[in-house]
């Protein structure tokens, strides 16, 4: 995730919740992929973090005389305790992402939040399609875990189409596969654009699978998150090829 998160609003966007400064201690640092880590934090000396699934936090890191501020989506679902998780990709030459990924367990960092209106629109009245690339899957993970933990019976199908270049970039793969096994309404479709001979799944890009799986349909709500180019292209496809209205498309991109 890079220096700025941009949320593309829909007419039904909810009001953001109030944000606050707080400090958190790093409890666990887990390697998810060669350049990606899951950092698990616990808030200290502040009330538990009240956020909606899909929102993000700003991390404050001192770099000499100036303070660097970078946004990171919360990868964990809302809970009643003081813990939260971030999924951070090392950016080449990026000070904050590398600083956070190199922290030792027990280190303390400063944050402010939550921010953002990239959250699920409720009530859920139609099928949901999540399309993500790279660490854009982080807010999707938060939403999906919250959705299936909260709702006893979901009356609509939920899809996650997750695109990466290489198979090792399929963050949270087993978790999504387990979620699919436990919930017949959830469908996990990983897509690899530069697959090796061992890969037996879908290849290409999320756009390809969207066209294949949902051809002829417009009875769904779409949530997009990832790099600028993917989000912009899929929005055009959804509007022009599928005929989705603006309020059926929620998107957040990293620029």
N, C-alpha and C positions, 0 to 999 in steps of 0.2 A: 504494500500500500504506500502511496507516495504522498506528496505534500499537501494535497487538498482533496476533501470529499465534497462532491457537488450532488445535491439531491434534486432530482427533477420532480417538481410537485405536480399533483393532480388536484382537481377542484375540491376533492374530499379530504385533503391532507389535514391531519389532526394538529392541534396546537402543541408545540414542543413543551416539555416540562422544564421547570426551573433548574438551572445548573449551579454547581458549587465546587469550590476548591477542596481537595482532600489529598492525603498521602496514603500510599499503600505499600505493603511489604511483599516482595517476591517470594512466593511459597514453593513454586515448582517451575522448572524450565525444561520443556520437552521438545526434542527435535522432531518435526513433522515431515520435513523434506530437507534436502541439502542446504537450502538458503531460507528456510522458514521454521519458526519456533512458535510453540504455544506457551505463553507466559501466564501463570496463574498467580493472582494477587489477592491479598487480604487488606482491607481498609483498616487503618489504625487511627485512633483518636477522633473518629467521626462516625455518624450514624451509618447504617447500611445504605448502599447505593440503590436508589429507587429509579429504575429505568424501564423502558419498553423494549421488547425484543426488536433488534434492528438498529438501535441507536448507537452512537459512538462517543468516545471520550477524546479529549485533547491531552497529550502528554507534554510536560514541561521539562526540558533538559537544559542545564547550563552548559554553554559552549564558550569558554573564556569569559568575556565581559557581556555577552548577550545570551538571552534565553531563547532557545529554539522550541517552537510549538508545532506538534504534528498530531493529526487526527487518526484514531484507530478504532475500527468497529469493534463492539463487544461481541465476542464469539460465543459466550455462554448465555443460557436463558436467565430471565429474572428469577431471583430466589429471595428468601427471607433472611439471608445472612450477609456477611460483609465481603464475600468472595466474588471475583469476576475473572474472566479469561480474555486475553487478547491473542490474535493470530497475526504475527508480524513477519513480513518478508524483508530480508536484508536488501536494501537498495544500494547499488554500487555507488560509492561516494557519498551515501546518505549518512549524516552524522547521527541523527536520532535513532533510526532503525538499528544501526550497528551497535550503538551504545546500549540500547535496551536488550538486544539479543546477547550481548556480552556480559550482562549483569550476573553476578553470583546470587544464588539463593540467599535470602536474608537482606538483600539490598532494598533501599526505599526510594520511591520515585513520586513525583508530584503530578496530579491530574486535575482536570476540571471537566465537569459534565453532569449529566448526559446531555447530548445534543442530537438533533436530527428528527426528521419526520418520515424516514424510510421505515415504516412499520406496517404491520398487517391491518388492512381495513376490515372492520367487523361490523355486523355479522358476516360470516362467510356464506355467500349465496351461490357460488359457482366453483368449478374446479380451479385450482391454483397451479400456476406454472412458474417455477423459480429457475432463472437462467443465470449462471455465474461462471466467471473465469478466475483462476488464481485465488488470491486471498479475498476476492469478492464473495467467496463462499462463507466467510465469517459471519456476517449478519444473517445470512440464510440459515446457518446452523442454529443461531440464537432463536430465530423465528420458528424453525421446524421443531426443535426440542421443546420450546414453549407450547407450540400448538398441540403436539401429541401428548404432552404431559397434562395439559389443561383440559382438553376436550375428551370426554369419555367416548363419545361416538361422533366421528366426523362423517358428514353426509356427502362429502364431495372428494374426488380424487385430488391428490397433491403430487406434483412432479418436481424433481430436481434434476435439471440438465446441467451438468458441471463439466466445463471444458478446460483442458490443460494441454501443454505441449507434450510432456513425457509422463509416463505412468507414475513415476515417483512424486509427481506434483499433485496427485489425487488426495488432497488433504481430507482427513477424517473418513477415508474410504470405508474401512471396516465398520465404523460407527453408522454410516449411512446404510450400509448393507444390512446391518443388524436391525436398524430402524425399519427398513423395508420388510425384513422377515417377520417383525413383530406387528406390523400394521399393513393390512391388505390394501388400504387406501393410499399408501405411499409408494411411489415409483422412483427409483434412483437410476439415472441414466448418465454414467460417466462417458466422456468423449475425449479421445486423445488425438491430437493433430499430427504428432510425429511418433507413431507407434512403432514398436519393435515386433519381431516375429512371434513373440510369446503372447502378445495382446490379442484377445479374442472378442473384445467389446467393440463399441461404436468408434469410428474414426472420422476425422474431419473437424468440424467446428459446431458450436452449439446451434448456429443458424441452420445448418444442414439437418440436425435432428429435430429442431422445431418444425421445419417444413415437412419432414417425414412423418412425425408422430401426430401432428395436429392439422394435417392437410384437410381443408374443407371445414374447419371448425372456427368459431369465434365466441363460443360460450365459455370463456375462461378469463381469469384475471392473471396478469403477468407481472412478475417482479424481476428486475434486472439489476445486476451488480457486477462491476468489473472494470476493465480498462475502457478508456474513452471510446475507442474505435468500435469495440463490440457493442457497447450500450447504444451508441448512435445508430449503428447498422440495424440492430434488432428492433429498435423503436420504429425505424422506417418500415421494416418488414411487417411488423405487427399492424401498423397503421394502413399501409398500402396494399399488402397482400392478404392480410387476415381481416381487415376492416374493423379493428378494435378501436373503440372510442378512447379519447385521452384519459378518461377516468378509469379505464381498465388496465392502464400501464403505469406502474410505479417503478422508478429507476434511480439508482445512485451510481455515480462513476468516480474514478480516481483520476485526477488530472495533475 
